[in-house]
C-alpha cells in the first residue's frame, strides 16, 4: 500500500510541475525519474535495472533518426517550397489549410508512425503560417490529433496496434475491417469539432496572400540534390516500415538506417544537424518512461488488470466498454506504449481461461488510440507538436490543448462507444 502511495505522489507531483510550467518539462521528468528510482530502491519495489528496462529505446531511436533526416532536409529549402505551394493552393484560407494539412497527417500516419508524420509535416505548417501571417495553432492541433486518429486505422500506423497485432495474431486486414471504419467516421467528426473550436482563428483571412502569389516556390529550393537524396532516404524508411514484419526490423532501426543513408549521401555538417535535434524532448521521454516503469513495478497496472479479469467473466459487452474508457483515460495520462505493456499481458491471461477476448483487443486499440488525444502527453507526436510550437510566437499551451484536444478525444470516444454498441457482434468474431 505504501508503495502505491509513493509512486502516485511522485507521478502526480511530476505532472503538476509539467502542467504548471514551473520547471522545464525535461527537468521535471528527470527529477521525477530520479525520485522514483531512489524511493523504489528504498522501499524495494523498483531498481536501477528495472528503470533502464522501462526506457523505450525503440521510441528514442525513432525520434533521433527522423529528427536527423528532417534537420538535413530543412536546410535544402524543401519545406519552404511546400509551404509556398500549399499557401497558393488553398489561397491562404485557414480552414482549407486545416483540412488539407490535417487530412494529409491522417493518411500518412496510416502507413508511417505518427511521430514521423509530425516531425515531417510541422515545419511545413509553421512556414505556411509565417508566410501568410496567421496562427499555426489550428493546423498543428489538427495534424497532431488527426495523425493519432489515422494511426488507429491500420496495423502499422500506431505502436499500440503493432503490439496488439503481434499479441493477438491479427492481420493487416483485421485492422482494416475493425478499426478503420470508426476511424473514418471520427476523422470527419474531428475536423468539424476543430472548425467550431477554432472558429475565431479560422475566420481571420491572410492579408499577405497577394505577396505569396508573387513568390516563386522553385527559387526557395536551395539544394535540389539534397532534396532528392533526403526524399530517397525517406522512401527507404517508408518501404522498410511497410515490410517491417517481413524483415523483423525495429522501427527505431529503420529510422536510423534512413539517417545513416542520408549521412552517406549528403555528407552534412554534423554540428549543424545535431543543433536541430530536440534533445530536451528525448530527455523528457526518458524521464517519463522511468516514472511509468515505477508505476508498473509498484503494481498499479496489475490492480487494474485484476478488476478487468473478474468483470470479463460476467459481462463481456460491459467489460469491453469499460476497458475502452479505461484505456482512453490511461493513454491520455501515461501514453499508449505503457498502456499496451500493462494491459496486453492481462488480456492474454484472460484468454487462457477460454474466454473470447477479441472485443477486448479492439476496445484497447480504439480506446488507447483515440484517448491519447486527451492531453499533450498521450503520444510522442503530441509532445513533438507542442515542443515545435514553442519555437514560434504562438505556442500550444496546456490550456489550448484542453480546449481543443480534450474535446476531440472525449467526443470521438463517445462516438466510438456508440459504434461499438451498434456493431458489437462484429467485434466478437475471433
matplotlib code that plots the C-alpha trace (Angstrom):
import matplotlib.pyplot as plt

x = [0.0, 2.8, 4.5, 1.3, 1.0, 4.7, 4.6, 1.3, 2.7, 5.8, 3.8, 1.2, 3.8, 5.9, 2.9, 1.9, 5.3, 5.0, 1.4, 2.1, 5.4, 7.1, 10.0, 11.1, 9.3, 12.6, 13.9, 10.6, 10.6, 14.3, 13.7, 10.6, 12.6, 15.4, 13.0, 11.1, 14.3, 15.6, 12.2, 11.9, 15.3, 14.5, 11.2, 12.2, 9.7, 12.0, 15.6, 18.1, 18.0, 14.1, 14.3, 16.7, 14.5, 11.5, 13.1, 11.6, 14.8, 12.7, 10.8, 14.0, 15.8, 12.8, 12.8, 16.5, 16.7, 13.8, 15.0, 18.3, 16.7, 14.4, 17.2, 19.2, 16.1, 15.3, 18.5, 17.7, 14.7, 12.3, 9.9, 9.8, 8.9, 6.0, 4.8, 4.5, 2.8, 0.3, -0.4, -1.1, -3.3, -5.5, -5.5, -4.5, -7.8, -7.0, -9.9, -8.7, -5.2, -6.6, -8.5, -5.6, -2.8, -4.9, -6.1, -2.6, -1.4, -4.3, -3.5, 0.3, 0.1, -1.9, 1.4, 4.0, 4.1, 2.5, 5.8, 7.5, 4.4, 4.5, 8.3, 8.0, 4.8, 5.0, 8.0, 6.0, 3.0, 4.9, 6.4, 3.0, 1.6, 4.7, 4.4, 0.7, 0.9, -1.6, -1.5, -0.3, -2.1, -5.3, -3.2, -0.7, -3.6, -5.3, -2.2, -1.3, -4.9, -5.7, -2.3, -3.1, -6.6, -5.3, -2.8, -5.5, -6.9, -4.1, -1.8, 1.4, 0.1, 0.4, 2.8, -0.3, -1.7, 1.6, 1.9, -1.8, -1.4, 1.6, 0.0, -3.4, -2.1, -4.3, -3.5, -3.4, -6.8, -8.2, -7.4, -8.9, -12.2, -12.3, -10.6, -10.6, -14.4, -14.8, -11.6, -13.1, -16.2, -14.3, -11.8, -14.6, -16.2, -13.0, -12.5, -16.0, -15.2, -11.9, -13.8, -16.1, -13.3, -11.1, -13.8, -12.3, -8.8, -10.2, -12.2, -9.1, -8.0, -4.4, -3.6, -0.3, -1.8, -1.1, 2.5, 2.5, 1.1, 4.2, 6.6, 8.4, 8.4, 11.1, 13.6, 13.0, 14.8, 18.4, 19.8, 17.8, 20.4, 20.0, 16.2, 16.4, 18.8, 16.7, 13.5, 15.3, 16.2, 12.6, 11.3, 13.6, 12.3, 8.7, 9.3, 11.1, 8.2, 5.7, 8.0, 8.8, 7.4, 9.0, 12.5, 11.7, 13.1, 12.6, 11.1, 14.0, 16.5, 14.6, 14.8, 18.5, 19.0, 17.4, 19.6, 22.7, 21.8, 21.3, 24.6, 26.4, 24.6, 24.6, 27.7, 26.3, 27.9, 27.2, 27.4, 24.5, 22.5, 22.8, 21.9, 18.4, 17.8, 15.3, 17.5, 15.1, 12.3, 14.5, 15.4, 11.7, 10.8, 13.5, 12.2, 8.6, 9.4, 11.3, 8.4, 5.8, 8.0, 7.8, 4.0, 4.1, 6.6, 4.5, 1.5, -0.8, -1.5, -1.8, -4.5, -6.5, -6.0, -7.3, -10.6, -10.9, -10.3, -13.0, -15.6, -14.9, -16.3, -19.6, -20.4, -18.1, -20.0, -19.9, -16.2, -15.4, -16.9, -15.2, -11.8, -12.3, -12.8, -10.1, -7.7, -8.7, -8.0, -4.8, -3.3, -4.0, -2.1, 0.8, 0.8, -0.2, 3.0, 2.9, -0.8, -0.1, 2.6, 0.3, -2.9, -1.8, -0.5, -3.8, -5.9, -3.7, -4.1, -7.9, -7.8, -6.1, -9.3, -11.1, -12.8, -13.2, -11.1, -11.5, -13.7, -11.1, -8.3, -10.4, -11.5, -7.9, -6.8, -9.6, -9.7, -5.9, -5.6, -8.3, -8.0, -4.3, -5.5, -6.8, -3.5, -0.3, 1.5, -0.7, 1.7, 5.2, 3.6, 1.6, 4.8, 6.7, 3.9, 3.8, 7.6, 7.9, 5.1, 7.1, 9.7, 7.0, 5.1, 2.0, 2.9, 0.3, -0.3, -1.9, -5.0, -5.3, -4.9, -7.6, -10.0, -9.4, -7.6, -9.5, -12.8, -11.9, -10.8, -14.0, -16.2, -14.5, -14.6, -18.3, -19.0, -16.9, -18.7, -22.0, -20.3, -19.1, -22.5, -24.2, -21.7, -20.7, -21.2, -18.7, -16.1, -16.8, -15.5, -12.2]
y = [0.0, 2.4, 1.7, 2.7, 5.9, 6.8, 6.3, 8.1, 11.1, 11.2, 10.7, 13.4, 15.9, 15.5, 16.1, 19.1, 20.6, 19.8, 21.2, 24.3, 25.0, 25.9, 24.0, 22.9, 19.6, 17.8, 18.9, 17.9, 14.5, 14.0, 14.9, 12.6, 9.7, 10.1, 10.2, 7.2, 5.2, 6.3, 5.6, 2.3, 1.2, 2.4, 0.5, -2.5, -2.1, -0.6, -0.9, 0.8, -2.2, -2.1, 1.6, 1.1, -1.7, 0.7, 3.1, 2.5, 2.8, 2.0, 5.3, 7.2, 5.8, 6.6, 10.2, 10.7, 9.1, 11.1, 14.3, 13.9, 13.4, 16.3, 18.5, 17.9, 18.3, 21.6, 23.2, 22.4, 24.8, 21.9, 22.9, 26.5, 25.1, 23.0, 25.9, 28.3, 25.7, 24.9, 28.5, 29.1, 26.0, 27.0, 30.7, 31.4, 30.1, 28.9, 26.4, 24.8, 24.6, 22.8, 20.3, 19.7, 19.5, 17.6, 15.1, 14.7, 13.8, 11.3, 9.5, 9.5, 8.2, 5.2, 4.0, 5.8, 6.1, 9.4, 10.6, 10.5, 12.2, 15.1, 15.6, 15.9, 18.0, 20.5, 22.5, 23.0, 24.1, 26.7, 28.1, 28.4, 30.3, 32.5, 33.3, 34.1, 35.9, 33.6, 31.5, 27.9, 26.5, 25.2, 23.4, 22.0, 20.7, 19.2, 17.4, 16.1, 14.9, 13.5, 11.7, 9.8, 9.1, 7.9, 5.7, 3.7, 2.6, 0.3, -2.3, -0.3, 3.2, 3.1, 1.4, 0.2, -1.6, -3.2, -4.6, -5.8, -7.3, -9.3, -10.4, -11.3, -12.6, -10.0, -9.4, -6.1, -6.8, -7.4, -3.8, -2.5, -4.2, -3.4, -0.1, 1.7, 2.1, 4.0, 5.9, 7.3, 8.5, 10.2, 11.7, 13.7, 14.4, 15.7, 18.2, 19.6, 19.9, 21.7, 24.1, 25.0, 25.2, 27.4, 29.4, 32.7, 31.9, 30.4, 33.5, 35.6, 35.7, 36.3, 39.8, 38.6, 36.3, 38.7, 38.8, 35.0, 34.8, 36.7, 34.3, 31.7, 28.4, 27.0, 29.6, 28.5, 25.2, 26.0, 22.5, 20.2, 17.4, 17.3, 17.2, 14.2, 12.4, 13.0, 12.0, 8.8, 8.1, 8.8, 6.4, 3.7, 4.3, 4.1, 0.8, -0.7, 0.3, -1.4, -4.5, -4.3, -7.7, -9.4, -8.4, -8.4, -4.8, -2.5, 0.9, 2.6, 0.7, 1.6, 5.3, 5.0, 3.3, 6.2, 8.7, 6.7, 6.7, 10.4, 10.9, 8.9, 10.6, 14.2, 14.4, 17.3, 19.4, 17.3, 20.2, 22.0, 18.7, 17.9, 21.5, 20.9, 17.7, 18.2, 16.9, 18.2, 16.1, 12.9, 13.6, 14.2, 10.8, 9.0, 10.5, 9.7, 6.1, 5.6, 7.1, 4.9, 1.9, 2.7, 2.7, -0.7, -2.2, -0.9, -2.9, -0.1, -1.6, -5.1, -4.0, -2.5, -5.7, -8.0, -6.0, -6.3, -10.0, -10.6, -8.5, -10.1, -13.4, -11.8, -9.4, -9.1, -6.2, -4.1, -5.1, -4.1, -0.6, -0.2, -1.3, 1.1, 4.1, 2.9, 2.7, 6.1, 7.7, 5.8, 6.5, 10.2, 10.2, 7.9, 7.3, 4.4, 2.3, 1.9, 1.2, -1.6, -3.1, -3.1, -4.3, -6.8, -9.4, -9.2, -9.8, -12.8, -14.2, -13.8, -15.7, -18.7, -19.1, -20.0, -16.6, -15.0, -11.8, -10.3, -7.5, -6.6, -6.3, -4.0, -1.9, -1.5, -0.4, 2.1, 3.4, 3.9, 5.3, 7.9, 8.7, 9.7, 12.9, 14.0, 15.5, 16.7, 13.7, 11.0, 10.2, 11.2, 13.0, 15.3, 16.2, 16.9, 19.2, 21.1, 21.4, 22.7, 25.2, 26.7, 27.9, 30.2, 33.2, 31.0, 28.1, 25.4, 25.8, 23.2, 25.4, 25.4, 21.6, 21.1, 23.4, 21.5, 18.2, 17.0, 18.0, 16.0, 13.0, 13.0, 13.4, 10.8, 8.3, 8.9, 8.4, 5.3, 3.9, 4.2, 2.5, -0.4, -0.9, -0.9, -3.3, -5.4, -8.7, -7.7, -7.3, -10.7, -12.7, -14.4]
z = [0.0, 0.9, -2.4, -4.3, -2.4, -3.0, -6.8, -7.1, -5.2, -7.4, -10.6, -9.7, -8.5, -11.7, -13.9, -11.8, -12.4, -16.1, -16.5, -14.4, -16.3, -13.1, -14.5, -17.9, -18.6, -19.3, -15.9, -14.2, -15.8, -14.8, -11.2, -11.1, -12.6, -10.1, -7.1, -8.5, -8.6, -5.2, -3.5, -5.4, -4.1, -0.6, -0.4, -2.6, -5.4, -8.2, -9.1, -11.5, -13.7, -14.0, -14.7, -17.5, -18.9, -18.7, -21.2, -24.7, -26.8, -29.8, -29.5, -28.7, -31.8, -34.0, -32.8, -33.2, -36.6, -38.1, -36.5, -38.2, -41.7, -41.2, -40.0, -43.2, -45.4, -43.7, -44.9, -48.5, -48.8, -49.4, -46.6, -47.9, -51.3, -49.9, -47.7, -50.6, -52.8, -50.0, -49.4, -53.1, -53.5, -50.5, -51.4, -47.8, -46.4, -42.8, -42.8, -46.1, -44.7, -41.6, -43.8, -46.2, -43.6, -41.1, -43.7, -45.0, -41.5, -41.1, -44.4, -43.9, -40.4, -41.6, -43.2, -41.2, -37.4, -36.2, -34.7, -38.2, -39.7, -37.2, -37.4, -41.2, -41.5, -38.7, -40.1, -43.3, -41.3, -39.3, -42.5, -44.1, -41.1, -41.1, -44.8, -44.5, -41.2, -39.4, -36.3, -36.9, -33.8, -35.5, -38.2, -35.6, -33.4, -36.4, -37.5, -34.1, -33.3, -36.7, -37.1, -33.9, -35.2, -38.6, -36.9, -35.2, -38.6, -39.7, -38.2, -38.8, -38.1, -34.3, -31.8, -29.9, -32.9, -33.7, -30.2, -30.3, -33.7, -32.5, -29.3, -30.8, -34.2, -36.0, -39.7, -41.6, -43.0, -39.5, -38.6, -41.8, -41.1, -37.3, -36.6, -39.9, -40.2, -36.9, -37.7, -40.9, -39.0, -36.2, -38.6, -40.3, -37.0, -35.5, -38.4, -37.7, -34.0, -34.8, -37.1, -34.2, -31.5, -33.6, -35.4, -34.4, -35.6, -38.8, -39.7, -39.9, -43.6, -44.5, -45.6, -47.1, -49.8, -52.7, -51.7, -51.6, -55.2, -56.4, -54.7, -56.8, -54.9, -57.2, -56.1, -52.5, -53.2, -52.2, -52.9, -55.2, -54.9, -51.1, -51.5, -53.9, -51.5, -48.4, -50.2, -51.3, -47.6, -46.6, -49.3, -48.0, -44.5, -45.8, -47.7, -44.7, -42.4, -44.8, -44.8, -41.1, -40.2, -43.3, -42.2, -38.5, -38.0, -35.1, -36.1, -34.4, -36.5, -39.7, -38.8, -38.0, -41.3, -43.0, -41.1, -41.9, -45.7, -45.5, -43.8, -46.5, -49.5, -48.3, -46.0, -44.0, -41.3, -38.2, -35.8, -37.6, -37.8, -34.1, -33.2, -34.6, -32.6, -29.8, -27.0, -24.3, -25.9, -25.7, -22.1, -21.3, -22.7, -20.8, -17.6, -18.3, -19.3, -16.0, -14.0, -15.7, -15.1, -11.4, -11.6, -13.2, -10.7, -7.8, -9.1, -10.1, -13.6, -12.2, -9.8, -12.7, -14.7, -12.0, -11.9, -15.7, -15.5, -12.9, -14.8, -18.2, -17.0, -16.0, -18.9, -21.9, -23.5, -20.4, -19.9, -23.5, -22.9, -19.5, -20.9, -23.8, -21.5, -19.1, -22.0, -23.2, -19.8, -19.1, -22.5, -22.1, -18.8, -19.3, -23.0, -25.3, -25.1, -21.2, -21.6, -24.0, -21.9, -18.9, -20.5, -23.2, -20.7, -18.8, -21.9, -22.9, -19.3, -19.7, -23.0, -21.2, -19.3, -22.5, -22.9, -26.4, -25.8, -29.4, -28.1, -25.5, -28.1, -30.3, -27.3, -26.3, -29.8, -30.2, -26.6, -26.4, -29.9, -29.5, -25.8, -26.2, -27.7, -24.3, -23.2, -24.7, -23.2, -24.7, -27.5, -28.7, -31.6, -29.2, -27.3, -30.5, -31.9, -28.6, -28.5, -32.0, -31.4, -28.5, -31.0, -32.5, -31.2, -30.9, -28.6, -27.8, -24.1, -21.9, -21.7, -25.5, -25.7, -23.1, -25.0, -28.3, -28.0, -24.9, -26.6, -29.7, -27.5, -25.5, -28.5, -30.6, -27.7, -27.2, -30.9, -31.0, -27.9, -29.8, -32.8, -30.6, -29.1, -32.5, -34.1, -31.0, -32.8, -35.5, -32.8, -31.1, -34.2, -33.1]

ax = plt.figure().add_subplot(projection="3d")
ax.plot(x, y, z, "-o")
ax.set_aspect("equal")
plt.show()
